[in-house]
Amino acid sequence: MKILFIGDIVGRPGREIVKKALPGIIKENKIDLVIANPENAAHGRGVNENILNELMEGGVDAFSGGDHSFDEKHQLEEVYGGKYPILRPANFSKNAPGDGYVVINKGKSRVLFISLIGRVFMKMDYDCPFHKLDEILANFAKQKFSAIILDIHAEATSEKIAMFRYANSRVSAVLGSHTHVMTADEQVSKEGTAYISDVGMSGYSDGCIGIECEGVIETFLSQMRSSHEIPDSGKAMMNAVLVEIDSKSGKAKKIKRINKNLTIK
């Protein structure tokens, strides 16, 4: 089974490059399932119904979440009410809307997709992602899956690597998101778990992690937050990873980085 995971989708440039590049990637690599993190898709903060419909029409099957999952507050019920295959991190408060994991049936394959958020350098006091993973896996201990995919949305690489080692052999892949910078440490453990510290982003590539540089630089220079703008057009990149999994054993065989570049008008 071949699963494509697309890094944080940022604003219109991110959405457009995914829609334009994804069909070719699916065809060329014979992708079975496409998942993505769209928590920055609505001009950098959150996601809404129109964007989910747009990305699903473009070929994305399911979505994970992060610290900006609930930024589009006026559509929380519409987005997280069960209509869409979208997750928010499972270790958010139990009072938060939505679910932190989902079982995806695609063809003959059955995939458990889990979204978790890290705690190191993050603003909110989330529940422990390690204990939450144990809880989720225990709930499905008697069930068979073609793959178990975990998106760990975290700032610290140490926390992501610790999650990889903790989940090793129990899941098919631990895929990091959040920093918008693709790392080069992709690997498959001898036990059959694929890993990368961060998949990167899909968004404006001439800026600072998807944002126009001017405001970001001014913030660093003045120590006062300046306006952070995401352009609607310009050079864009799409970062993703392709994980190949043995559907019978649920063990990963390969992980490969995929990068595409386009100019969005």
Secondary structure, DSSP 4 states (H G I P E B T S, - for coil): -EEEEE-EEBHHHHHHHHHHHHHHHHHHHT-SEEEE--TBTTTTS---HHHHHHHHHTT--EE---TTTT--GGGHHHHHSSSS-B---TTS-TTSSS-SEEEEEETTEEEEEEEEE--TT-SS-PPPHHHHHHHHHHHTTT---SEEEEEEE-S-HHHHHHHHHHHTTTSSEEEEESSS---S--EE-TTS-EEES---EEEESSSBTTB-HHHHHHHHHHSSPPP----SSEEEEEEEEEEEEETTTTEEEEEEEEEEEEEE-
